[in-house]
Amino acid sequence: MKSDSRPTTPLLWVPLLLVLLALGFRWMKLSAEGMTLLPNFAPWMALAFTGTLVFPRKSIPWWAWPLMLVVIDFAAMGAQLWSLADGRAEVFLTYGIYAAAAWAANQMRGNTSILKSLLGVATCSIVFYVVTNTLCWWVKPYYAKDLMGLVQALTTGLPEYPATWTFLRNSLLSDLGFSALLLAAFNAEAKVRSAPAIRWTAVAA
């Protein structure tokens, strides 16, 4: 297991504040019916992946990120959480992918850069989209269980709803934007504290 190259880096408070605001916003969106503020803002993969990269392992372990999302979601929705979307299979799959993304980011600690981090969260967002939409294609009776049905689920979706590719676009914009904000906040505060920063491309030895 790679050691964290920033073992003495203190917990930086500006990135932590951004994370708490995002978690609070997630709770508000789930608990308040009809909430339309920033409807497409959903940087949850950024929390799991980039949050793991930004905070030292000793402060927040990788498994704490998917756990935080579970706790926030259950606090907002209670038992209704298990009836979302396509049922428990999608619920478990969703948190499983968040956990996998956080674990993957944990392997990159001490061996990453800003560009590599952004590429990583974009990859995780795409994987999340493909896997969850493939499950939707498989369980929903509205899709033909063939290649064309799968292509429909991954691109246009059902006629009465927005095209599914727009959800991928929105997820990428949210995750990349929030990840860039977290990384910028980390580096800005690290500079003030004279702590090691995450470089753009070159990885520190």
C-alpha positions as semicolon CSV with decimal commas, in nm:
position;residue;x (nm);y (nm);z (nm)
1;M;0,000;0,000;0,000
2;K;0,131;0,342;-0,096
3;S;0,208;0,572;0,192
4;D;0,055;0,918;0,201
5;S;0,322;1,164;0,090
6;R;0,155;1,430;0,305
7;P;0,150;1,259;0,648
8;T;0,215;1,582;0,836
9;T;-0,030;1,792;0,635
10;P;-0,300;1,927;0,868
11;L;-0,666;1,896;0,789
12;L;-0,731;2,198;0,567
13;W;-1,048;2,383;0,656
14;V;-1,149;2,547;0,326
15;P;-1,181;2,211;0,142
16;L;-1,360;2,069;0,448
17;L;-1,608;2,360;0,440
18;L;-1,677;2,294;0,071
19;V;-1,741;1,926;0,146
20;L;-1,978;2,007;0,432
21;L;-2,168;2,254;0,212
22;A;-2,201;1,990;-0,062
23;L;-2,323;1,728;0,185
24;G;-2,571;1,976;0,331
25;F;-2,694;2,061;-0,016
26;R;-2,741;1,690;-0,092
27;W;-2,950;1,654;0,223
28;M;-3,161;1,957;0,126
29;K;-3,224;1,824;-0,225
30;L;-3,336;1,486;-0,095
31;S;-3,542;1,603;0,201
32;A;-3,726;1,899;0,048
33;E;-3,991;1,808;-0,208
34;G;-3,994;2,022;-0,519
35;M;-3,654;2,176;-0,456
36;T;-3,534;2,320;-0,788
37;L;-3,218;2,504;-0,680
38;L;-2,929;2,387;-0,898
39;P;-3,123;2,080;-1,017
40;N;-2,830;1,942;-1,217
41;F;-2,566;2,000;-0,949
42;A;-2,469;1,654;-0,829
43;P;-2,093;1,631;-0,761
44;W;-2,122;1,318;-0,550
45;M;-1,851;1,128;-0,735
46;A;-1,622;1,427;-0,677
47;L;-1,685;1,393;-0,304
48;A;-1,593;1,024;-0,306
49;F;-1,294;1,045;-0,541
50;T;-1,140;1,390;-0,504
51;G;-1,233;1,412;-0,136
52;T;-1,025;1,102;-0,076
53;L;-0,732;1,256;-0,263
54;V;-0,745;1,593;-0,089
55;F;-0,770;1,486;0,274
56;P;-0,490;1,294;0,449
57;R;-0,557;0,926;0,513
58;K;-0,526;0,970;0,890
59;S;-0,787;1,247;0,892
60;I;-1,056;1,089;0,672
61;P;-1,009;0,726;0,553
62;W;-1,134;0,638;0,206
63;W;-1,427;0,430;0,333
64;A;-1,566;0,730;0,522
65;W;-1,677;0,901;0,198
66;P;-1,936;0,647;0,077
67;L;-2,042;0,603;0,439
68;M;-2,107;0,978;0,469
69;L;-2,326;0,966;0,158
70;V;-2,525;0,673;0,298
71;V;-2,577;0,853;0,630
72;I;-2,683;1,180;0,463
73;D;-2,921;1,000;0,227
74;F;-3,078;0,791;0,502
75;A;-3,114;1,098;0,726
76;A;-3,294;1,279;0,444
77;M;-3,512;0,995;0,317
78;G;-3,530;0,726;0,582
79;A;-3,663;0,389;0,463
80;Q;-3,780;0,552;0,140
81;L;-3,418;0,533;0,026
82;W;-3,459;0,163;-0,054
83;S;-3,747;0,226;-0,293
84;L;-3,559;0,472;-0,515
85;A;-3,506;0,425;-0,885
86;D;-3,489;0,056;-0,970
87;G;-3,496;-0,071;-0,614
88;R;-3,234;-0,199;-0,377
89;A;-3,011;-0,333;-0,653
90;E;-2,947;0,017;-0,784
91;V;-2,913;0,162;-0,432
92;F;-2,644;-0,090;-0,335
93;L;-2,476;-0,057;-0,674
94;T;-2,466;0,323;-0,642
95;Y;-2,290;0,322;-0,306
96;G;-2,069;0,036;-0,421
97;I;-1,941;0,247;-0,710
98;Y;-1,880;0,542;-0,479
99;A;-1,683;0,310;-0,249
100;A;-1,483;0,173;-0,543
101;A;-1,403;0,528;-0,659
102;A;-1,286;0,627;-0,310
103;W;-1,072;0,313;-0,287
104;A;-0,917;0,385;-0,628
105;A;-0,838;0,742;-0,520
106;N;-0,682;0,604;-0,203
107;Q;-0,436;0,410;-0,417
108;M;-0,338;0,735;-0,591
109;R;-0,259;0,926;-0,272
110;G;0,097;1,052;-0,291
111;N;0,119;0,964;-0,661
112;T;-0,112;1,207;-0,838
113;S;-0,139;1,550;-0,998
114;I;-0,424;1,788;-1,069
115;L;-0,464;1,667;-1,426
116;K;-0,446;1,303;-1,320
117;S;-0,701;1,369;-1,047
118;L;-0,944;1,532;-1,289
119;L;-0,900;1,248;-1,537
120;G;-0,966;1,002;-1,256
121;V;-1,293;1,163;-1,144
122;A;-1,409;1,194;-1,506
123;T;-1,342;0,823;-1,558
124;C;-1,536;0,738;-1,242
125;S;-1,830;0,953;-1,356
126;I;-1,841;0,775;-1,692
127;V;-1,820;0,432;-1,527
128;F;-2,100;0,529;-1,287
129;Y;-2,317;0,641;-1,579
130;V;-2,256;0,330;-1,789
131;V;-2,305;0,082;-1,504
132;T;-2,619;0,240;-1,356
133;N;-2,782;0,294;-1,696
134;T;-2,700;-0,063;-1,796
135;L;-2,879;-0,180;-1,482
136;C;-3,173;0,044;-1,573
137;W;-3,184;-0,113;-1,921
138;W;-3,178;-0,460;-1,771
139;V;-3,453;-0,417;-1,510
140;K;-3,696;-0,179;-1,682
141;P;-3,949;-0,348;-1,911
142;Y;-3,961;-0,043;-2,140
143;Y;-3,627;-0,125;-2,303
144;A;-3,575;-0,404;-2,554
145;K;-3,328;-0,656;-2,414
146;D;-3,091;-0,635;-2,706
147;L;-2,802;-0,417;-2,822
148;M;-3,030;-0,147;-2,962
149;G;-3,218;-0,131;-2,632
150;L;-2,890;-0,088;-2,445
151;V;-2,778;0,186;-2,685
152;Q;-3,111;0,361;-2,629
153;A;-3,068;0,341;-2,250
154;L;-2,720;0,491;-2,277
155;T;-2,805;0,771;-2,520
156;T;-3,163;0,890;-2,572
157;G;-3,348;0,702;-2,299
158;L;-3,728;0,692;-2,288
159;P;-3,913;0,942;-2,512
160;E;-4,109;1,106;-2,227
161;Y;-3,792;1,191;-2,032
162;P;-3,481;1,401;-2,105
163;A;-3,216;1,219;-2,305
164;T;-2,998;1,008;-2,078
165;W;-2,677;1,146;-2,227
166;T;-2,762;1,482;-2,068
167;F;-2,726;1,321;-1,725
168;L;-2,374;1,215;-1,818
169;R;-2,297;1,569;-1,932
170;N;-2,436;1,718;-1,612
171;S;-2,249;1,468;-1,395
172;L;-1,920;1,538;-1,570
173;L;-1,964;1,913;-1,537
174;S;-2,058;1,887;-1,169
175;D;-1,785;1,640;-1,078
176;L;-1,508;1,813;-1,272
177;G;-1,614;2,156;-1,150
178;F;-1,637;2,059;-0,784
179;S;-1,314;1,857;-0,806
180;A;-1,131;2,156;-0,953
181;L;-1,272;2,372;-0,673
182;L;-1,159;2,125;-0,406
183;L;-0,811;2,096;-0,557
184;A;-0,778;2,474;-0,591
185;A;-0,893;2,525;-0,231
186;F;-0,650;2,260;-0,108
187;N;-0,354;2,413;-0,290
188;A;-0,445;2,769;-0,187
189;E;-0,463;2,681;0,181
190;A;-0,160;2,454;0,157
191;K;0,038;2,749;0,019
192;V;-0,071;2,970;0,308
193;R;0,028;2,701;0,558
194;S;0,353;2,619;0,370
195;A;0,228;2,262;0,329
196;P;0,290;2,034;0,028
197;A;0,057;2,110;-0,263
198;I;-0,071;1,891;-0,546
199;R;0,115;1,976;-0,865
200;W;-0,038;2,027;-1,207
201;T;0,139;1,745;-1,389
202;A;0,468;1,654;-1,223
203;V;0,425;1,414;-0,932
204;A;0,641;1,469;-0,629
205;A;0,873;1,184;-0,543
